[in-house]
Amino acid sequence: MIKKKLMTGFGALALITGMFMNAAAQTKAPADSTKKYLDKLLASADESDKVLLNNQLNKLVASSSEKDMSLAMQYYYRLKNTKMVDSVRQMELKKFPEGEQARGTEQEVIYKEKGAANIEAAYQKWFKKFPPQKFITGEVDERLIYDYVRSLIASTYAEEKNTAKAIEYANMLEADFWKGNAYSGLSQAFRKTGDLAHAEIYAKKAMDSAAEYTDGKKGDSNAAKFAASGYAGLTSTYANILFEEKKYNEALKYSELAYKSSTELNPQLNYRYAQILMGLNRNQEAFDKLDEVVKSGKATPEMSDDFKKLYIKLKGSDAGFNEYAAAIRKGVIENLKKKLTKEMVKEQAAGFTLTDLDGNKVSLADLKGKVVILDFWATWCGPCKASFPAMQMAVNKYKDDPKVKFLFIHTWEKTATATKDAGDYIAGKKYSFQVLMDLKDPETKENKVVSSYKVFGIPAKFVIDANGNIRFKLTGFDGSNEAAVDELSMMIDMAKSNS
């Protein structure tokens, strides 16, 4: 189903945390009093305070301290003064060619390399120029910045089936709280190549590493909380690998741990639990786990097929199954309607005019009288692309309805060829989407349309009624394609009837 909050799995959380800590590493926090003073000036509407803020930022830019320049850059960013952000960054790189900003900039080059050997060579050159001992701040774990690259090298060697080199770089990891994330990535790399033996080893290392931080065993710092947050997902991953190796009894132990650790229904977790139970011929228990998923409305066709097979095994025939399934379906639809009735809003949608991939201008104002579904996405966004098969199903369902219009708005581009990238992706997947381009404003560097909808994470979807009011807003994607189409269809119908 489509979710109401941004999904943050262990990998995504690692990325966010990594970005935060890397930024922190590049800017040693100044005295709290300085930041408090700048925050006070920034929040003030008094023109004299704006002058004072500008003067303070000028002083920081002229400072002989790199941390002061980086702090100024942070505040220019908050002021949306992208020109000064870029200007100060260039000044800092020139003034401190072997400083923290330079280290971060040159680190990015490593990630653009292809092939493990090339990445390794670039890392060694970068490491020599920016040795860790030069950057001891006492405020962040400097080892983490170097571990990012070591993890990349290890995983890339694993994908190339160079196991010895993969293990060599895995053994170089130093930041304890992040090892669970790194080992998990390496496990997945081994799993891709079919090396389940090493995938199992590093999945267990990842799980055990996270376990060391659960229940406050190593304190309650943000790093400790981050490390512990991955535990449930890692136990599930370990169980998946054991299942693939047909080690059902051992897999059951960890699948049950993951199931009990989950605070809400996770369809894939339930399904794997059921599959393991089926492998052990514990069919009633397997049926019960799938029954939970089916009754939630989140079952995939594969789950539904196994659910029916289990029903027949337990009952001896399919007698009564259609009636049972119909009763479940009725309950799902009733619950969905109750939920959506509570979530329905009525807010004026921000107007816009954008150009589609064929060069046509499209204006929201021209679509008045239709229910409009906006889907903000980007070619680099995994969850966005994961939701597209369901969105294509929805587009197909309403293709002959002149009162429903789908618009897929590409935003937050990361390359200079965003329009080509978006077009190539859509054409390559044969999606029949009308894609509009919300490109960065050349002056402000802002993607104006996505900002006007106050979007903080993508995919972000909005259902707008015939009068131009937002009735539903959603971020993220989870669950089966069929469940997502059910939910979106009901939103469209409710938007139609409440216009």
C-alpha positions as CSV (number, residue, x, y, z in Angstrom):
1,M,0.0,0.0,0.0
2,I,1.0,3.6,-0.3
3,K,2.4,4.9,3.0
4,K,1.9,8.2,4.7
5,K,5.4,8.6,5.8
6,L,8.8,8.3,4.2
7,M,10.2,4.8,4.4
8,T,13.5,4.6,6.1
9,G,14.9,1.1,6.0
10,F,18.3,0.3,7.5
11,G,20.1,1.2,4.3
12,A,18.2,4.5,3.9
13,L,18.8,5.4,7.5
14,A,22.5,4.7,7.0
15,L,22.5,7.1,4.1
16,I,20.8,9.9,6.0
17,T,23.0,9.3,9.1
18,G,26.0,9.2,6.9
19,M,25.2,12.5,5.3
20,F,24.6,14.1,8.6
21,M,27.8,12.8,10.1
22,N,29.9,13.7,7.1
23,A,28.6,17.2,7.2
24,A,29.4,17.3,10.9
25,A,32.9,16.1,10.2
26,Q,33.4,18.9,7.8
27,T,32.2,21.5,10.4
28,K,33.3,21.3,14.0
29,A,30.5,22.8,16.0
30,P,31.3,26.4,17.1
31,A,30.4,27.6,20.6
32,D,26.7,27.3,21.2
33,S,26.5,31.0,21.9
34,T,27.6,31.8,18.4
35,K,24.9,29.6,16.8
36,K,22.2,30.8,19.2
37,Y,23.1,34.4,18.3
38,L,22.9,33.6,14.6
39,D,19.7,31.7,15.0
40,K,18.2,34.7,16.8
41,L,19.1,37.0,14.0
42,L,17.9,34.6,11.4
43,A,14.5,34.3,13.0
44,S,14.1,38.1,13.5
45,A,11.9,40.2,11.1
46,D,13.7,43.4,12.2
47,E,15.7,44.9,9.3
48,S,18.5,45.9,11.6
49,D,18.9,42.2,12.7
50,K,19.2,41.2,9.0
51,V,22.0,43.7,8.6
52,L,23.7,42.3,11.7
53,L,23.3,38.7,10.4
54,N,24.9,39.7,7.1
55,N,27.8,41.3,8.9
56,Q,28.3,38.3,11.1
57,L,28.3,36.0,8.1
58,N,30.8,38.2,6.3
59,K,33.1,37.9,9.4
60,L,32.8,34.2,9.4
61,V,33.6,34.0,5.7
62,A,36.7,36.1,6.2
63,S,37.9,34.0,9.2
64,S,41.1,32.0,9.1
65,S,39.2,29.1,10.5
66,E,37.6,26.6,8.2
67,K,34.9,25.7,10.6
68,D,33.8,29.4,10.6
69,M,33.6,29.4,6.8
70,S,31.6,26.2,6.8
71,L,29.2,27.6,9.5
72,A,28.6,30.7,7.3
73,M,27.8,28.3,4.4
74,Q,25.2,26.6,6.5
75,Y,23.4,29.8,7.2
76,Y,23.6,31.0,3.6
77,Y,21.9,27.7,2.8
78,R,19.2,28.3,5.3
79,L,18.7,31.7,3.8
80,K,18.4,30.0,0.4
81,N,21.3,32.1,-0.9
82,T,22.7,29.4,-3.2
83,K,25.0,31.8,-4.9
84,M,26.8,32.6,-1.6
85,V,26.8,28.9,-0.7
86,D,28.6,28.1,-3.9
87,S,30.9,31.1,-3.5
88,V,32.0,30.3,0.0
89,R,32.5,26.6,-0.8
90,Q,34.9,27.6,-3.6
91,M,36.7,30.0,-1.3
92,E,37.0,27.4,1.4
93,L,38.4,24.8,-1.1
94,K,41.0,27.3,-2.3
95,K,42.0,28.5,1.2
96,F,42.1,25.0,2.7
97,P,43.2,22.7,-0.1
98,E,43.8,19.8,2.3
99,G,40.9,20.7,4.7
100,E,37.6,19.1,5.6
101,Q,35.6,20.5,2.7
102,A,38.4,19.4,0.2
103,R,38.4,16.0,1.8
104,G,34.6,15.6,1.2
105,T,34.8,17.0,-2.3
106,E,37.6,14.6,-3.3
107,Q,35.9,11.7,-1.6
108,E,33.0,12.1,-4.1
109,V,35.5,11.3,-6.9
110,I,36.0,7.9,-5.5
111,Y,32.3,7.0,-5.8
112,K,32.4,7.9,-9.5
113,E,35.0,5.2,-10.3
114,K,34.0,1.9,-11.9
115,G,35.4,-1.4,-10.8
116,A,36.8,-2.4,-7.5
117,A,40.5,-2.0,-8.4
118,N,39.9,1.6,-9.6
119,I,37.9,2.5,-6.6
120,E,40.6,1.0,-4.4
121,A,43.4,3.0,-6.1
122,A,41.4,6.2,-5.8
123,Y,40.8,5.5,-2.1
124,Q,44.5,4.9,-1.4
125,K,45.4,8.2,-3.1
126,W,42.7,10.0,-1.2
127,F,43.7,8.4,2.1
128,K,47.3,9.4,1.7
129,K,46.3,13.0,1.0
130,F,43.7,13.1,3.9
131,P,45.0,10.8,6.6
132,P,42.5,10.4,9.5
133,Q,44.8,11.7,12.1
134,K,44.7,15.2,10.5
135,F,41.0,15.5,11.2
136,I,40.5,14.7,14.9
137,T,37.6,16.9,16.1
138,G,36.4,15.0,19.1
139,E,32.8,15.5,18.0
140,V,32.2,12.8,15.4
141,D,33.7,9.4,14.7
142,E,36.2,10.3,12.0
143,R,36.6,6.6,11.2
144,L,33.2,6.5,9.7
145,I,34.0,8.7,6.8
146,Y,36.8,6.3,5.8
147,D,34.6,3.2,6.5
148,Y,32.1,4.4,3.9
149,V,34.7,3.9,1.2
150,R,36.1,0.7,2.6
151,S,32.6,-0.7,2.7
152,L,32.1,0.2,-1.0
153,I,35.4,-1.4,-2.0
154,A,34.5,-4.6,0.0
155,S,31.1,-4.9,-1.6
156,T,32.4,-4.2,-5.1
157,Y,35.0,-6.8,-4.8
158,A,32.3,-9.2,-3.5
159,E,30.2,-8.5,-6.6
160,E,33.3,-9.2,-8.7
161,K,33.7,-12.5,-6.9
162,N,37.1,-11.5,-5.4
163,T,36.3,-12.9,-2.0
164,A,39.7,-12.5,-0.5
165,K,39.9,-8.7,-1.3
166,A,36.3,-8.2,-0.1
167,I,37.1,-9.8,3.3
168,E,40.4,-7.8,3.5
169,Y,38.5,-4.5,3.3
170,A,35.7,-5.7,5.5
171,N,38.4,-6.4,8.1
172,M,39.5,-2.7,7.9
173,L,36.2,-1.3,9.2
174,E,36.7,0.6,12.4
175,A,33.5,2.5,13.4
176,D,31.7,-0.1,15.6
177,F,28.2,1.4,15.5
178,W,28.2,1.4,11.7
179,K,29.6,-2.2,11.1
180,G,26.2,-3.7,11.1
181,N,25.3,-1.5,8.1
182,A,28.5,-2.3,6.3
183,Y,28.3,-6.0,6.9
184,S,24.7,-6.1,5.7
185,G,25.7,-4.4,2.4
186,L,28.6,-6.9,2.0
187,S,26.2,-9.8,2.7
188,Q,23.8,-8.6,0.0
189,A,26.7,-8.3,-2.5
190,F,27.7,-11.9,-1.8
191,R,24.0,-12.9,-2.1
192,K,23.7,-11.4,-5.5
193,T,26.5,-13.6,-6.8
194,G,25.0,-16.7,-5.3
195,D,27.7,-17.0,-2.6
196,L,25.2,-17.8,0.1
197,A,27.9,-19.2,2.4
198,H,29.6,-15.8,2.7
199,A,26.3,-14.0,2.6
200,E,25.3,-15.9,5.7
201,I,28.5,-15.1,7.5
202,Y,28.2,-11.4,7.0
203,A,24.5,-11.3,7.6
204,K,25.1,-12.8,11.0
205,K,28.0,-10.4,11.7
206,A,25.6,-7.5,10.8
207,M,22.9,-8.9,13.1
208,D,25.2,-9.6,16.0
209,S,26.7,-6.1,15.6
210,A,23.3,-4.5,15.9
211,A,22.4,-6.7,18.8
212,E,25.3,-5.3,20.8
213,Y,23.5,-1.9,20.8
214,T,19.9,-3.0,21.6
215,D,18.2,-2.2,24.9
216,G,20.7,0.5,25.6
217,K,23.6,-1.9,26.1
218,K,26.0,0.7,24.7
219,G,24.3,3.9,25.8
220,D,21.6,6.0,24.3
221,S,23.6,8.2,21.9
222,N,22.3,8.8,18.4
223,A,24.9,6.5,17.0
224,A,23.9,3.8,19.4
225,K,20.2,4.2,18.6
226,F,21.0,4.1,14.9
227,A,23.0,0.9,15.3
228,A,20.2,-0.8,17.3
229,S,17.5,0.4,14.9
230,G,18.7,-2.1,12.3
231,Y,18.4,-5.2,14.5
232,A,14.9,-6.3,13.5
233,G,15.5,-5.9,9.8
234,L,18.9,-7.7,10.0
235,T,17.4,-10.7,11.8
236,S,14.9,-10.9,9.0
237,T,17.6,-10.8,6.4
238,Y,19.6,-13.5,8.1
239,A,16.5,-15.7,8.3
240,N,16.0,-15.1,4.5
241,I,19.4,-16.3,3.7
242,L,19.1,-19.4,5.9
243,F,15.7,-20.1,4.2
244,E,17.4,-19.9,0.8
245,E,20.0,-22.4,2.1
246,K,17.0,-24.6,3.2
247,K,18.2,-24.4,6.9
248,Y,14.6,-24.2,8.0
249,N,14.9,-24.9,11.7
250,E,17.6,-22.3,12.1
251,A,15.8,-19.8,9.8
252,L,12.6,-20.2,11.9
253,K,14.4,-19.0,15.1
254,Y,15.5,-15.7,13.5
255,S,12.3,-15.2,11.5
256,E,10.3,-15.5,14.7
257,L,12.7,-12.9,16.4
258,A,12.1,-10.5,13.5
259,Y,8.3,-11.1,13.7
260,K,8.2,-10.4,17.4
261,S,10.4,-7.3,17.0
262,S,8.2,-5.7,14.4
263,T,5.8,-3.1,15.8
264,E,3.5,-3.2,12.8
265,L,2.4,-5.7,10.2
266,N,5.2,-6.4,7.7
267,P,3.7,-8.5,4.8
268,Q,7.1,-9.7,3.5
269,L,8.3,-10.7,7.0
270,N,5.0,-12.6,7.6
271,Y,5.3,-14.3,4.2
272,R,8.8,-15.5,4.8
273,Y,7.8,-16.7,8.3
274,A,5.0,-18.6,6.6
275,Q,7.3,-20.1,3.9
276,I,9.7,-21.4,6.6
277,L,6.8,-22.9,8.5
278,M,5.6,-24.5,5.2
279,G,9.1,-26.0,4.7
280,L,8.7,-27.6,8.2
281,N,5.2,-28.8,7.3
282,R,3.7,-26.6,10.1
283,N,0.8,-25.6,7.8
284,Q,-1.7,-24.3,10.3
285,E,0.8,-21.9,11.7
286,A,1.8,-20.8,8.2
287,F,-1.8,-20.3,7.3
288,D,-2.3,-18.1,10.4
289,K,0.6,-15.9,9.4
290,L,-0.7,-15.4,5.9
291,D,-4.2,-14.9,7.2
292,E,-2.9,-11.8,8.9
293,V,-1.6,-10.4,5.7
294,V,-4.6,-11.2,3.6
295,K,-6.9,-9.6,6.1
296,S,-4.8,-6.4,6.0
297,G,-5.4,-6.1,2.3
298,K,-1.6,-6.2,1.6
299,A,-1.2,-9.6,0.1
300,T,0.6,-10.0,-3.2
301,P,-0.8,-12.5,-5.8
302,E,2.0,-14.9,-4.7
303,M,0.9,-14.6,-1.1
304,S,-2.7,-15.1,-2.0
305,D,-1.9,-18.2,-4.1
306,D,0.0,-19.8,-1.2
307,F,-2.8,-18.8,1.2
308,K,-5.3,-20.7,-1.0
309,K,-2.9,-23.7,-1.2
310,L,-2.7,-23.8,2.6
311,Y,-6.4,-23.6,2.9
312,I,-6.9,-26.6,0.6
313,K,-4.2,-28.6,2.5
314,L,-5.8,-27.9,5.8
315,K,-9.4,-28.4,4.7
316,G,-8.9,-31.2,2.2
317,S,-10.5,-29.2,-0.6
318,D,-11.3,-25.6,-1.7
319,A,-14.9,-25.9,-0.6
320,G,-15.9,-22.6,1.1
321,F,-12.7,-20.8,0.1
322,N,-14.4,-18.3,-2.2
323,E,-16.9,-17.3,0.5
324,Y,-14.1,-17.0,3.0
325,A,-12.0,-14.8,0.6
326,A,-15.0,-12.7,-0.3
327,A,-15.8,-12.0,3.4
328,I,-12.1,-11.0,3.9
329,R,-12.3,-8.7,0.9
330,K,-15.4,-7.0,2.1
331,G,-13.8,-6.3,5.5
332,V,-10.7,-4.9,3.8
333,I,-12.7,-2.5,1.7
334,E,-14.8,-1.4,4.7
335,N,-11.7,-0.8,6.8
336,L,-9.9,1.1,4.0
337,K,-12.9,3.4,3.6
338,K,-13.0,4.2,7.3
339,K,-9.3,4.9,7.3
340,L,-9.4,7.2,4.2
341,T,-12.4,9.1,5.5
342,K,-10.3,10.0,8.5
343,E,-7.3,11.0,6.4
344,M,-9.2,13.1,3.9
345,V,-8.2,16.8,3.8
346,K,-9.3,19.9,1.9
347,E,-6.4,22.2,1.0
348,Q,-6.0,24.5,-2.0
349,A,-3.5,22.9,-4.4
350,A,-0.6,25.1,-5.5
351,G,-0.9,26.0,-9.1
352,F,1.9,25.3,-11.6
353,T,2.8,25.2,-15.3
354,L,5.4,22.7,-16.4
355,T,6.8,21.2,-19.6
356,D,6.4,17.5,-20.3
357,L,8.9,15.3,-22.1
358,D,7.4,16.1,-25.5
359,G,7.8,19.9,-24.9
360,N,4.1,20.5,-24.1
361,K,3.1,23.0,-21.5
362,V,0.8,21.6,-18.8
363,S,-1.0,23.8,-16.3
364,L,-2.9,22.6,-13.3
365,A,-5.5,25.4,-13.8
366,D,-6.4,23.9,-17.2
367,L,-7.3,20.6,-15.6
368,K,-10.0,22.0,-13.4
369,G,-13.0,19.7,-13.4
370,K,-10.8,16.6,-13.3
371,V,-9.4,14.6,-10.4
372,V,-5.7,15.0,-10.8
373,I,-3.1,12.6,-9.3
374,L,0.4,14.1,-8.9
375,D,3.3,11.7,-8.4
376,F,6.6,13.5,-7.5
377,W,9.6,11.2,-8.3
378,A,13.2,11.1,-9.5
379,T,15.3,8.6,-11.5
380,W,17.6,8.0,-8.5
381,C,14.7,7.3,-6.1
382,G,14.3,3.5,-5.5
383,P,10.9,3.7,-3.7
384,C,9.6,6.0,-6.5
385,K,10.4,3.4,-9.1
386,A,9.2,0.5,-6.9
387,S,5.7,2.2,-6.9
388,F,5.5,2.5,-10.7
389,P,4.2,-0.9,-11.5
390,A,1.2,-0.2,-9.2
391,M,0.9,3.3,-10.7
392,Q,0.8,1.9,-14.2
393,M,-2.0,-0.4,-13.1
394,A,-3.9,2.6,-11.9
395,V,-3.2,4.5,-15.1
396,N,-4.5,1.6,-17.1
397,K,-7.6,1.3,-14.9
398,Y,-8.5,5.0,-15.5
399,K,-7.2,5.4,-19.1
400,D,-10.7,5.8,-20.5
401,D,-12.0,8.1,-17.8
402,P,-11.9,11.7,-19.0
403,K,-12.4,12.9,-15.5
404,V,-9.1,11.5,-14.1
405,K,-5.6,12.7,-15.0
406,F,-2.3,11.3,-13.8
407,L,0.8,13.6,-13.9
408,F,4.3,12.3,-12.9
409,I,6.5,15.2,-11.9
410,H,10.2,14.5,-12.0
411,T,12.0,16.7,-9.4
412,W,15.1,17.0,-7.3
413,E,17.4,16.1,-10.2
414,K,21.0,15.3,-9.5
415,T,22.4,15.5,-13.0
416,A,22.6,18.1,-15.8
417,T,20.7,15.7,-18.1
418,A,17.6,15.2,-16.0
419,T,15.1,15.4,-18.9
420,K,16.9,12.9,-20.9
421,D,17.4,10.6,-17.9
422,A,13.7,10.7,-17.1
423,G,12.7,10.1,-20.7
424,D,15.1,7.2,-21.1
425,Y,13.9,5.6,-17.9
426,I,10.2,5.9,-18.8
427,A,10.8,4.7,-22.3
428,G,13.0,1.8,-21.2
429,K,10.3,0.6,-18.8
430,K,7.5,1.2,-21.4
431,Y,5.4,3.2,-18.9
432,S,2.6,5.2,-20.4
433,F,3.1,8.1,-18.0
434,Q,2.9,11.8,-18.8
435,V,6.1,13.1,-17.2
436,L,6.5,16.8,-16.3
437,M,9.9,18.3,-15.4
438,D,10.2,20.3,-12.2
439,L,13.7,21.5,-12.9
440,K,15.8,23.7,-10.6
441,D,15.4,27.4,-11.0
442,P,18.7,28.7,-12.4
443,E,18.8,31.6,-9.9
444,T,17.5,30.0,-6.6
445,K,18.6,26.4,-7.4
446,E,15.1,25.4,-6.1
447,N,12.7,22.9,-7.6
448,K,9.7,25.3,-7.2
449,V,6.8,23.0,-7.7
450,V,7.8,20.3,-5.3
451,S,8.6,23.1,-2.7
452,S,5.2,24.6,-3.2
453,Y,3.7,21.3,-2.2
454,K,5.9,21.2,0.9
455,V,7.3,17.8,0.0
456,F,10.1,16.5,2.3
457,G,10.4,13.0,0.8
458,I,9.6,11.2,-2.4
459,P,7.7,9.4,-3.8
460,A,5.1,12.0,-2.8
461,K,1.6,11.6,-4.3
462,F,-1.4,14.0,-4.1
463,V,-5.0,13.4,-5.1
464,I,-6.6,16.7,-6.2
465,D,-10.4,17.1,-6.7
466,A,-12.2,18.7,-9.5
467,N,-12.2,22.1,-7.7
468,G,-8.4,22.2,-7.2
469,N,-8.4,21.0,-3.6
470,I,-5.9,18.4,-2.3
471,R,-7.9,15.6,-0.8
472,F,-5.2,13.1,-0.1
473,K,-1.4,13.3,0.3
474,L,0.9,10.4,0.6
475,T,4.6,9.8,0.8
476,G,6.5,6.6,0.2
477,F,5.4,3.2,-1.0
478,D,4.9,-0.2,0.7
479,G,3.0,-3.4,0.2
480,S,1.5,-5.1,-2.9
481,N,0.6,-3.4,-6.2
482,E,-3.0,-4.6,-5.9
483,A,-3.4,-3.0,-2.4
484,A,-1.9,0.2,-3.7
485,V,-4.3,0.3,-6.6
486,D,-7.2,-0.4,-4.3
487,E,-6.3,2.4,-2.0
488,L,-5.6,4.9,-4.8
489,S,-8.9,4.0,-6.6
490,M,-10.9,4.6,-3.5
491,M,-9.2,8.0,-3.0
492,I,-10.1,8.9,-6.6
493,D,-13.7,7.8,-6.1
494,M,-13.9,9.7,-2.8
495,A,-12.4,12.8,-4.4
496,K,-14.9,12.6,-7.2
497,S,-17.9,12.3,-4.9
498,N,-16.7,15.0,-2.5
499,S,-15.8,17.7,-5.1
